[in-house]
Amino acid sequence: MPTSDSRPATVVLVSNSSFFLYNFHRGVIDGLRDTGYRVVCLAPTDAHSARLVDELKVEHRPLGMEGKGTSLVGEGKSLMALLMTLLKLRPRYVLNFTIKANIYSGLACRLLNIPYTNNVSGLGTAFLHDSWLFRRVRALYGIANRGARCVFFENRDDQALFLRMGLQKSTPSVVLPGAGIDPERFAFTEQPQSPPLTFVMVARLIADKGVREYVAAAERLHERYPQARFWLIGPSGISNRTAISDEEIAQWRARGVLHYLGEQRDVRPFLAESNILVLPSYREGMPRTVLEAASMGRPAIVSDVPGCRSSVLPGATGWLCEAGSIDSLEQHMQACLEMPREALEAAGLASRERIEREFDQAIVVRAYLGCMQHTLAPEIGRGRGAMSPA
């Protein structure tokens, strides 16, 4: 993307983890890079930072940001480091993802007069629980959102809540189909035809994802359906106030029902070997794991909460259970165990068709480039592969 001095315009993506940008927003990264921008990912260094550089061919700059950090001194240092990095990079536009990045980078961009957007990919602990600290966090969120060119939401429940709480005022907002899915990368596969029936949950190991409810339901069902398999995939040791300890995970594994497979670089082989995805989360933006599984032809059991309920069509592509209820989750999982395979296959086909119709990542890329067009219209018009707004 040329600028007046023939150098490509810099677009910065800010997040609380490189893992998040690589796994959830590689479509946006590819779209920006292919349009001609210099793309810089600003996020804490983790195992996925090198993959942003080596595989997606963009830059990575380390960001000191701890997900559960609350120290005023530590958080002040994070904000100052972010300010100095943005001053050095002098980006033409900034795309923020995850709560802390939305707040800190949003405030920094307002101070530096850099145009930016915030992506509300979920409300997280600051909205699930209430305290003096979380009320202050929500107030800062409102200040950051009100300076954005646009706020992207992943479900209408979150958009309505922000409007009701005054957390965006007159800032335009758009509801996206999550981060979108590449239907070719997550290609459709037939349901496994031979037993055992396999449930899989793919999530960070934090309580707010409903991991404990899944484990408890699996252990109950194992007594009556010993042939069924229950898999759990996702990183432990998460920087989150509701993170599940390694000791508790070890206890689950010792009881021999749950198969904890850790964090997987590629979940597709495991989705292909499973029958049903489970995500009894307390609240989501638009759960990526449900969309990945749906693209591969797997129905899902999810909790009846904002974000999750938008990820399935109840009775067609999945089922809704009561949030926080082991009994409700167990009943739905048992119904799947007793369901004819033809019914599971039909739900899987319907899931794939919905992904192709409503959740293709090209929709998301068009939305981001369309929002940026108001600020960078001359460059976008000259860029390669430019897309119109969604």
C-alpha positions as CSV (number, residue, x, y, z in Angstrom):
1,M,0.0,0.0,0.0
2,P,1.9,3.1,-1.2
3,T,2.0,6.4,0.8
4,S,3.2,9.8,-0.4
5,D,6.8,8.8,0.1
6,S,6.3,5.4,-1.7
7,R,6.5,3.3,1.4
8,P,3.6,1.0,2.3
9,A,1.2,2.4,4.9
10,T,1.5,0.7,8.3
11,V,-1.5,-1.0,10.0
12,V,-1.0,-2.3,13.5
13,L,-3.0,-5.1,15.1
14,V,-3.0,-5.0,18.9
15,S,-4.0,-8.0,21.1
16,N,-3.2,-9.6,24.4
17,S,-1.7,-12.6,22.7
18,S,-0.1,-13.6,19.4
19,F,-2.1,-16.9,19.7
20,F,-5.3,-14.9,19.4
21,L,-4.2,-13.0,16.3
22,Y,-2.7,-16.1,14.5
23,N,-5.6,-18.4,15.2
24,F,-8.6,-16.1,15.0
25,H,-7.7,-13.2,12.7
26,R,-5.3,-14.7,10.1
27,G,-8.0,-13.9,7.5
28,V,-7.9,-10.2,8.3
29,I,-4.0,-10.3,8.4
30,D,-3.9,-12.0,5.0
31,G,-6.4,-9.5,3.6
32,L,-4.4,-6.4,4.8
33,R,-1.1,-7.8,3.6
34,D,-2.4,-8.8,0.2
35,T,-4.0,-5.3,-0.2
36,G,-0.5,-3.9,0.2
37,Y,-0.2,-2.7,3.8
38,R,2.8,-3.2,6.0
39,V,1.2,-5.2,8.8
40,V,2.6,-5.2,12.3
41,C,1.2,-7.4,15.0
42,L,1.7,-5.9,18.5
43,A,1.2,-8.6,21.1
44,P,3.0,-10.5,24.0
45,T,5.5,-13.0,22.7
46,D,4.3,-16.6,22.8
47,A,4.6,-19.8,20.8
48,H,2.6,-18.2,17.9
49,S,4.7,-15.0,17.5
50,A,7.2,-16.6,15.2
51,R,4.3,-18.1,13.2
52,L,3.0,-14.7,12.5
53,V,6.3,-13.8,11.0
54,D,7.3,-17.1,9.3
55,E,3.9,-18.2,8.0
56,L,1.8,-15.1,7.6
57,K,4.7,-12.9,6.5
58,V,4.0,-10.0,8.8
59,E,6.0,-8.3,11.5
60,H,5.7,-9.0,15.2
61,R,6.6,-6.5,18.0
62,P,6.5,-7.7,21.6
63,L,4.0,-6.1,24.0
64,G,4.2,-6.3,27.7
65,M,0.6,-7.0,28.7
66,E,-0.7,-9.5,31.3
67,G,-4.2,-10.7,31.0
68,K,-5.0,-10.8,34.8
69,G,-2.6,-8.0,35.9
70,T,-4.2,-5.3,38.1
71,S,-1.2,-3.5,39.6
72,L,-1.4,0.2,38.8
73,V,2.3,0.4,38.4
74,G,2.5,-2.6,36.1
75,E,-0.5,-1.5,34.0
76,G,0.8,2.0,33.8
77,K,4.1,0.7,32.4
78,S,2.1,-1.4,29.9
79,L,0.3,1.7,28.7
80,M,3.4,3.8,28.4
81,A,5.3,1.1,26.5
82,L,2.3,0.8,24.1
83,L,2.3,4.6,23.6
84,M,6.1,4.6,22.8
85,T,5.8,1.7,20.4
86,L,2.9,3.4,18.5
87,L,4.9,6.7,18.4
88,K,7.8,4.8,16.9
89,L,5.7,2.9,14.3
90,R,3.6,5.9,13.4
91,P,0.8,3.7,11.9
92,R,-1.9,5.0,9.6
93,Y,-4.5,2.8,11.3
94,V,-4.8,0.5,14.3
95,L,-7.0,-2.5,14.8
96,N,-7.6,-3.5,18.4
97,F,-8.7,-7.0,19.7
98,T,-9.4,-8.3,23.2
99,I,-10.5,-6.2,26.2
100,K,-7.2,-4.8,27.5
101,A,-6.0,-4.0,24.0
102,N,-9.2,-2.3,23.2
103,I,-8.9,-0.1,26.3
104,Y,-5.1,0.6,26.4
105,S,-4.5,0.9,22.7
106,G,-7.8,2.8,22.3
107,L,-6.7,5.4,24.9
108,A,-3.2,5.6,23.4
109,C,-4.6,6.1,19.9
110,R,-6.9,8.8,21.2
111,L,-3.9,10.6,22.7
112,L,-1.8,10.2,19.6
113,N,-4.7,11.0,17.2
114,I,-4.3,7.7,15.3
115,P,-7.5,6.4,13.8
116,Y,-8.5,3.0,15.2
117,T,-11.2,0.4,15.5
118,N,-12.1,-1.8,18.5
119,N,-13.3,-5.4,18.2
120,V,-15.5,-6.7,21.0
121,S,-14.9,-10.4,20.6
122,G,-16.4,-11.2,24.0
123,L,-17.1,-9.4,27.3
124,G,-14.9,-11.5,29.5
125,T,-14.5,-11.4,33.3
126,A,-15.0,-7.6,33.5
127,F,-18.6,-8.1,32.5
128,L,-19.3,-11.5,34.1
129,H,-18.4,-10.3,37.6
130,D,-18.9,-7.0,39.4
131,S,-16.6,-5.1,41.7
132,W,-15.1,-1.6,42.0
133,L,-12.2,-2.6,39.7
134,F,-14.5,-4.0,37.0
135,R,-16.7,-1.0,37.1
136,R,-13.6,1.2,36.5
137,V,-12.6,-1.1,33.6
138,R,-16.0,-0.7,32.0
139,A,-15.8,3.1,32.3
140,L,-12.4,3.1,30.6
141,Y,-13.8,0.8,27.9
142,G,-16.5,3.4,27.1
143,I,-13.9,6.2,26.8
144,A,-11.8,4.1,24.5
145,N,-14.8,3.1,22.3
146,R,-16.0,6.6,21.9
147,G,-12.8,7.6,20.1
148,A,-12.9,4.7,17.7
149,R,-13.9,5.1,14.0
150,C,-16.0,1.9,14.4
151,V,-16.7,-0.7,17.1
152,F,-17.1,-4.3,15.7
153,F,-19.2,-6.7,17.7
154,E,-19.6,-10.4,17.2
155,N,-23.2,-10.7,18.4
156,R,-26.2,-8.4,18.8
157,D,-26.5,-9.1,22.5
158,D,-23.1,-7.5,23.2
159,Q,-23.9,-4.5,20.9
160,A,-27.2,-3.9,22.7
161,L,-25.5,-4.1,26.1
162,F,-22.8,-1.5,25.1
163,L,-25.5,0.8,23.8
164,R,-27.6,0.4,26.9
165,M,-24.6,1.0,29.2
166,G,-23.4,4.0,27.2
167,L,-20.1,2.4,26.3
168,Q,-19.9,3.7,22.7
169,K,-22.3,6.7,22.5
170,S,-22.4,7.9,18.9
171,T,-19.6,5.7,17.6
172,P,-20.8,3.6,14.6
173,S,-20.9,-0.2,15.2
174,V,-21.2,-3.3,13.0
175,V,-22.0,-6.9,14.0
176,L,-19.7,-9.3,12.3
177,P,-20.0,-13.1,11.9
178,G,-17.3,-13.6,14.5
179,A,-13.8,-13.6,13.0
180,G,-15.1,-15.6,10.0
181,I,-14.0,-19.0,8.8
182,D,-11.9,-20.2,5.9
183,P,-14.2,-23.0,4.6
184,E,-11.3,-24.4,2.5
185,R,-9.0,-24.7,5.4
186,F,-11.7,-26.1,7.7
187,A,-13.0,-28.5,5.0
188,F,-16.0,-30.7,5.5
189,T,-15.4,-34.3,6.6
190,E,-17.8,-37.1,7.0
191,Q,-18.8,-38.1,10.6
192,P,-16.8,-41.1,11.9
193,Q,-18.9,-44.1,11.2
194,S,-17.6,-46.5,13.8
195,P,-17.9,-46.2,17.6
196,P,-17.1,-44.7,20.0
197,L,-19.0,-41.5,19.9
198,T,-16.6,-38.7,20.7
199,F,-17.3,-35.4,22.3
200,V,-14.7,-32.7,22.1
201,M,-14.3,-29.3,23.9
202,V,-11.8,-26.8,22.5
203,A,-11.2,-23.9,24.8
204,R,-8.8,-22.1,27.1
205,L,-8.8,-23.8,30.5
206,I,-10.7,-21.1,32.4
207,A,-13.8,-21.5,34.5
208,D,-15.8,-19.0,32.5
209,K,-15.6,-21.4,29.5
210,G,-17.7,-24.0,31.4
211,V,-14.8,-26.5,31.5
212,R,-15.8,-27.8,35.0
213,E,-19.4,-28.4,33.9
214,Y,-18.1,-30.4,30.9
215,V,-15.8,-32.5,33.0
216,A,-18.6,-33.2,35.6
217,A,-21.1,-34.1,32.9
218,A,-18.6,-36.4,31.2
219,E,-17.8,-38.2,34.4
220,R,-21.5,-38.8,35.1
221,L,-22.1,-40.1,31.5
222,H,-19.1,-42.4,31.7
223,E,-20.9,-44.5,34.3
224,R,-23.7,-45.3,31.9
225,Y,-21.9,-45.0,28.5
226,P,-18.4,-46.3,29.2
227,Q,-17.7,-46.6,25.5
228,A,-18.1,-42.8,24.9
229,R,-15.0,-40.6,24.6
230,F,-14.6,-37.1,26.1
231,W,-11.8,-35.0,24.8
232,L,-10.6,-31.6,26.1
233,I,-8.2,-29.5,24.0
234,G,-6.8,-26.1,24.9
235,P,-4.0,-24.3,26.7
236,S,-3.6,-24.3,30.5
237,G,-1.7,-21.8,32.6
238,I,-3.8,-19.0,31.2
239,S,-3.3,-15.4,32.5
240,N,-6.9,-15.1,33.6
241,R,-8.5,-14.6,37.0
242,T,-10.6,-17.8,36.5
243,A,-7.8,-20.0,35.2
244,I,-7.9,-23.6,36.2
245,S,-4.9,-24.9,38.0
246,D,-2.6,-27.6,36.8
247,E,-3.3,-29.6,40.0
248,E,-7.1,-29.7,39.2
249,I,-6.3,-30.8,35.6
250,A,-4.1,-33.6,37.0
251,Q,-6.9,-34.8,39.2
252,W,-9.3,-35.0,36.2
253,R,-6.8,-37.0,34.2
254,A,-6.1,-39.3,37.1
255,R,-9.8,-40.3,37.3
256,G,-9.4,-41.7,33.8
257,V,-12.6,-40.3,32.1
258,L,-11.4,-37.1,30.5
259,H,-8.7,-37.2,27.9
260,Y,-6.9,-33.9,28.2
261,L,-4.9,-33.4,25.0
262,G,-3.3,-30.1,25.8
263,E,-2.9,-27.2,23.4
264,Q,-2.8,-28.4,19.8
265,R,-1.2,-26.6,17.0
266,D,-3.8,-27.8,14.6
267,V,-7.3,-28.9,15.9
268,R,-8.5,-30.1,12.5
269,P,-7.4,-33.8,12.9
270,F,-9.2,-34.0,16.3
271,L,-12.4,-32.4,15.0
272,A,-12.4,-34.9,12.1
273,E,-12.2,-37.8,14.6
274,S,-14.9,-36.3,16.8
275,N,-18.7,-36.3,16.5
276,I,-20.0,-33.4,18.6
277,L,-18.3,-30.2,19.9
278,V,-19.2,-29.0,23.4
279,L,-18.9,-25.4,24.6
280,P,-20.9,-24.6,27.8
281,S,-19.3,-21.1,28.2
282,Y,-20.8,-18.4,30.4
283,R,-20.6,-15.8,27.6
284,E,-18.9,-15.4,24.2
285,G,-18.5,-13.0,21.4
286,M,-18.8,-15.5,18.6
287,P,-17.1,-18.8,19.6
288,R,-14.5,-19.6,17.0
289,T,-14.3,-23.3,18.0
290,V,-18.0,-23.8,17.2
291,L,-17.6,-22.3,13.8
292,E,-14.5,-24.3,13.0
293,A,-16.3,-27.5,14.0
294,A,-19.4,-26.5,12.0
295,S,-17.3,-25.9,8.9
296,M,-16.0,-29.4,9.2
297,G,-19.5,-30.8,9.6
298,R,-19.8,-31.1,13.4
299,P,-22.9,-30.0,15.3
300,A,-22.4,-28.4,18.8
301,I,-23.9,-28.3,22.2
302,V,-23.5,-24.8,23.5
303,S,-24.9,-22.8,26.4
304,D,-27.9,-20.5,26.0
305,V,-26.0,-17.2,26.5
306,P,-25.0,-14.3,24.2
307,G,-22.6,-15.3,21.5
308,C,-23.1,-19.1,22.0
309,R,-26.7,-19.0,21.1
310,S,-25.9,-17.2,17.8
311,S,-23.4,-19.9,16.8
312,V,-26.0,-22.6,16.3
313,L,-29.5,-23.0,15.0
314,P,-31.2,-24.9,17.8
315,G,-32.4,-28.3,16.6
316,A,-30.8,-27.9,13.2
317,T,-27.0,-27.3,13.7
318,G,-26.8,-27.8,17.4
319,W,-28.5,-27.6,20.8
320,L,-28.7,-25.1,23.7
321,C,-28.1,-26.1,27.3
322,E,-28.5,-24.0,30.4
323,A,-25.4,-22.1,31.4
324,G,-23.7,-23.3,34.5
325,S,-26.0,-26.4,34.8
326,I,-24.3,-29.8,34.8
327,D,-27.7,-31.5,34.7
328,S,-28.8,-29.6,31.5
329,L,-25.5,-30.3,29.7
330,E,-25.6,-34.0,30.7
331,Q,-29.1,-34.3,29.3
332,H,-28.1,-32.9,26.0
333,M,-25.0,-35.0,25.7
334,Q,-27.0,-38.1,26.6
335,A,-29.5,-37.2,23.9
336,C,-26.7,-37.2,21.4
337,L,-25.4,-40.5,22.6
338,E,-28.8,-42.0,21.9
339,M,-29.4,-40.2,18.7
340,P,-29.4,-42.1,15.3
341,R,-26.2,-41.5,13.4
342,E,-28.3,-40.2,10.5
343,A,-29.6,-37.3,12.7
344,L,-26.0,-36.3,13.7
345,E,-25.0,-36.4,10.0
346,A,-27.9,-34.2,9.0
347,A,-27.0,-31.7,11.7
348,G,-23.4,-31.7,10.5
349,L,-24.4,-31.0,6.9
350,A,-26.7,-28.2,8.0
351,S,-23.8,-26.8,10.1
352,R,-21.5,-26.7,7.1
353,E,-24.1,-25.1,4.8
354,R,-24.6,-22.3,7.4
355,I,-20.9,-21.6,7.5
356,E,-20.7,-21.2,3.7
357,R,-23.8,-19.0,3.7
358,E,-23.2,-16.7,6.7
359,F,-19.7,-17.0,8.2
360,D,-17.1,-17.0,5.4
361,Q,-14.1,-14.9,6.5
362,A,-14.3,-12.8,3.3
363,I,-17.3,-11.0,4.9
364,V,-15.1,-9.9,7.8
365,V,-12.2,-8.8,5.7
366,R,-14.5,-6.6,3.6
367,A,-15.9,-5.0,6.8
368,Y,-12.5,-4.1,8.1
369,L,-11.2,-2.7,4.8
370,G,-14.5,-0.9,4.3
371,C,-14.2,0.8,7.7
372,M,-10.6,1.9,7.0
373,Q,-11.6,3.2,3.6
374,H,-13.0,6.4,5.2
375,T,-9.6,7.3,6.4
376,L,-7.3,5.7,3.8
377,A,-9.5,6.0,0.7
378,P,-6.7,7.1,-1.7
379,E,-4.4,4.2,-0.7
380,I,-7.1,1.6,-0.7
381,G,-8.1,2.7,-4.2
382,R,-4.6,2.0,-5.4
383,G,-4.1,-1.2,-3.4
384,R,-4.0,-4.7,-4.8
385,G,-7.1,-6.8,-4.2
386,A,-9.0,-4.0,-2.5
387,M,-12.5,-5.0,-1.3
388,S,-15.6,-3.0,-0.9
389,P,-17.3,-2.6,2.5
390,A,-19.5,-5.4,3.8
